[in-house]
Amino acid sequence: MKSVKIGRNDPCPCGSGKKWKKCHGGPTEADEQTPTFEELLAAFGSAGDLRIREIVPELKSLTEELADYDPILVISAAAALSSLAENHTLIFRLDTLILLAATYCAGRQKPSKEVLDRWLNTEIPESQVKRMEDPAEDFAVGLVRTAEGNRLILNGHQSGPDAYLQDVLDTLEAGPSKLATIRSKIKTILALSNELVDRRCYDRFTGRAGVHENVTLPNSEEALWHLVITQTFTAADLPFVNDFEVELEPFVLTLEELRSGALDSRITQSRPRILLNRGGAY
């Protein structure tokens, strides 16, 4: 049967009396919905489906040992280490430790540099997490341009994502007003990233491409916990630029919230809430 093309201003064949463009030929409700910031993150890099609970049997001794340690201290240490340029290809094992700590830590003990080194460079790499780590093809720090000025970003395990991110930012900036919420959240994330890169005294292109087999830790216990302190934020730490004021609340979660979803988290999952609430500091 030969198909008949219906013009946008032709009567709709359903008999409603409306024009095709105003009836069955118009955009559906799904077409008109604006994706949320969280939906965009969920779609980005969602190919890896390995979940934390699937690697727990491989890391039984680690999960038992974690029971004696303070969850906030372990999570804070792993998060601080993930901000080092040398560790940008090893984010998955650092994220794994964060999620395991949220689930299994129940004590008061402070992890030492040697213990963290063993967990991150001996025990976790013996699990399936190791096969998800690819050599870097680009630098640890990139740069994007925004209306509020240039923003330095930590690339993580991605290879050169700043060019792709720049296209996304330019598109959102030129988009309609209903994208304002997404724009505001992205500006906040970029302000956080830029502040953290500044605290690490990194420039664009920091980080040498190549294979890094082990997570790099500071040379001393004092340096390790100083690194953790420099990872702590309050809203007052972030700049107020071009009438834009950062809003941290959409990115904040409690330890209980992190714990409740930790085992079902994908290791490669992008997480919209990245700031752990520590009594007004994050």
N, C-alpha and C positions, 0 to 999 in steps of 0.2 A: 504494500500500500504506500502510495506517495504521501509524504508528510506535507502539511500545509503550514507555512510560516505565518504566524499571527503578528500583526503590527501592534506596537505598544498602545496605539490609540484606537484599535479595533474593538468592537464589542467582545466581551468574554464569552466563549462557547458554552459556559455553564448556564447561561440564561439569566444571570443576575441583573442584566441591564447596565452593569458597570463596564468601564473600559478595562481591557486586558491588563494594563499596567497598574490599575487600582484594585484588581481582583486576583485571579490565580497567576497572573504574570508579574505581580509585584514581589518585592523582597519579602522573604519569610521572616518571622520573628527571630529565628536563629541567625539569619543573615545580618540583622540589625544589632544584635547583641555585641557589645564591646568586650573583648576578653579582659579578665582581671590580670593584675600584675602576677598573682599567684598562678594563674593558668598559663601565662607565658613562661614562667619559670619551670612549671611541671613539664611543658612540652619540650623545653630546651635540654638536650643531652639525656633524654629519657630511655635511650636504647639499652643501657645496662640494667638488668633486672635482679642482679644478685643482692639479696637482702641480708641484713645483719644476722638474723636468726639462723640462716643457712650455714654460716661459718662458725657459730657458737660451738658445735661439737668438735671442730678442729682446734679450738682455743680454750678447751675445758680448764686446763691448769691456769691460764691467764684469768679467766672469769672467776675462778676460786680465789686467786691471789688478790684480785681487785676488791674483794669484800672487806679487807682491812683498811682500805684507803679512802680519803676524803674525796667525794665526787667533784666538788667545786675546784679543788686544787688540781686534780688530774685533768679535768676539762680545761681549766685555765692554762695549764702548762701546754697541753696539746694544741690549743687554739693559738697560743703565742708562737709556738714553733711553726705553725702553718703559715705565719706571716713572714717568715724568713725566705728570701729569694732562693737560697740554696735548696729549699724543700718544695719548690713549686711543682715538681713532678711526682711528689710523694704524698699528695693531699689525701688520697684514698685511705692510706694506713693511719694518718692522723685523724681523719674523720671517724674511722673505725674505732680508734681508741676513745674518742669523745663519746660515741654512742654506747660502747661497752661500759664505760665509766658511769654514764647516766643510769644504766640498767643494774650494774652489779656492785658499784662502790657503796659501802654502807658504814665505813669506819671514820677514823679521825687522822689516820697516818698521812704524812706528807711524802709524796714520791720524790726520791732522790734522782739526780742526774743519771746515775748508773742504772737504776731501775727503769726509768723512761727509755734509756738507750736499749736495754734488753727487750722491753716490750715492743718497741717500734722497729728495731733492726734485727731482732732474732725471732721472736715469737709470732708477731702478726705476719711477717713475710712468709712464714711456713704455711699460711692458709691460702685460700683462693684469691685473696686480695692482691697478692704479688703479681698474678698474671694480668691484672687490670692496669698495671703501671707501664706506660710507654715512655721512651726517651723523649726529651724535649726537642722540639724543632724550632723554638723561638725563645725569646727572652722572658724573664719573669715579670717585668714591669712594662706596661704599655701606656698609651696616652690617648685621650679623646677630648674633643672640643665641645664645650657647652656654652649656653648663654651666660652662665656664671663664671666662665673662665675655663682654662685647661684643667683636666682631672687625670691624675695618674691612677692606674688600676693594676691590681695584682692579678696576673693572668691565670694563676692556678694551673690545672693540668691541661688547659686548652692551649693550642698552638696558634699564636698570633690572633687572638679574638678581637683586638682593639679596632681593626678595620671593619669587621662585621658589626661590632657594637656601635661604631660611628654612624654607619648607615641606618641602624635602628633608631639611634638618637635623633638624627636629622629628620627621619620620617615622622617620629612622634612629635617633634617640635613643630612641624608643619601641619600636624593633624588637627581635627576639630576639638572643640572645647570639652567634649565628653571624655577625652583622653587625659584630662587634667590630673585625675587621681593617679594614673600610672606615671605621668610625667613627674609628679611630686615625689612619688616613692623612689623613682630612679635617681632623681637629683639627690635625695637623702643618701642612697647607697653610694653614689659617686663621691659625695662629701665625706662619708665615712672612709671610703677607700683612700681618698687623697690624704686625709688626716693621718691614716695609718702609714702610708708610704712616706709621708713627711717625717713621722716619728722614727722610721727606720733609716732616714737619711738616704733614701734611694733616689736615683734619677731614672729617667726613661732608659730602657734597654739594660737595666741592671739584671744580672743573672746570665751565666754563660750556658749556651746550649750544649747539650751532651748528656751522658748517662750519669746519674747520681744514684748509687745503689742504697745508700743509707741516709736516714734522717740526720741532719746536722743539728747538734746541740751546742749551746754555749760552753765555754771552757771551764766554768766553775758553777757551783751551786748559787753563789751570789749573783752571777750574771744571768743564770736561768730565771731566777725569781724577779730580777730587775726587768727582764724581758716581759714577764707577765704583767708587771705594774704598768709598763708602757703600752700595754694592750687594753687598758681599762679606760672607758669613756663615760662622760656625762654629756647631756645635751649642750651644756655651756662650753664644751671643748670645741664645738663645731662652728664654723664661720657663718655669719649672717650676710649674704651677698645678694645684691639686686632684688631686695624685698622678698627673698626666699628664706624661710626659716625651716630648718630641718625638723621633721617629726619622727622621732625614734620609735614611738609606741607600736606601729604596725610590724616592727622587726623584733620585738621583744617577746621572750617566752620565759617561763619559770622552769626550774629543774624538774618539777613534777610533770610539766607538759612535755619537756624533752624526753623524760623517762618513759612516759606513756606510749610514745610512738617510736621509740628507738629501735626495738627489735624488728619492726616491720619496715624500717627505712631502707631504701636502696642505697648501696654504697656510693653510687654515682649520682645520687639525687641532688638537685638544686633545692636549697631550703630557703623559703621566704623569710623565716624568722631566725635570725642569726645572732641576736644579742641576748645573753643570759642575764636576767635581772639579779643584781646583787645589792638590793637595798638602795636603789637610785643610781647606782653605777652599773656599767654593763661590760 
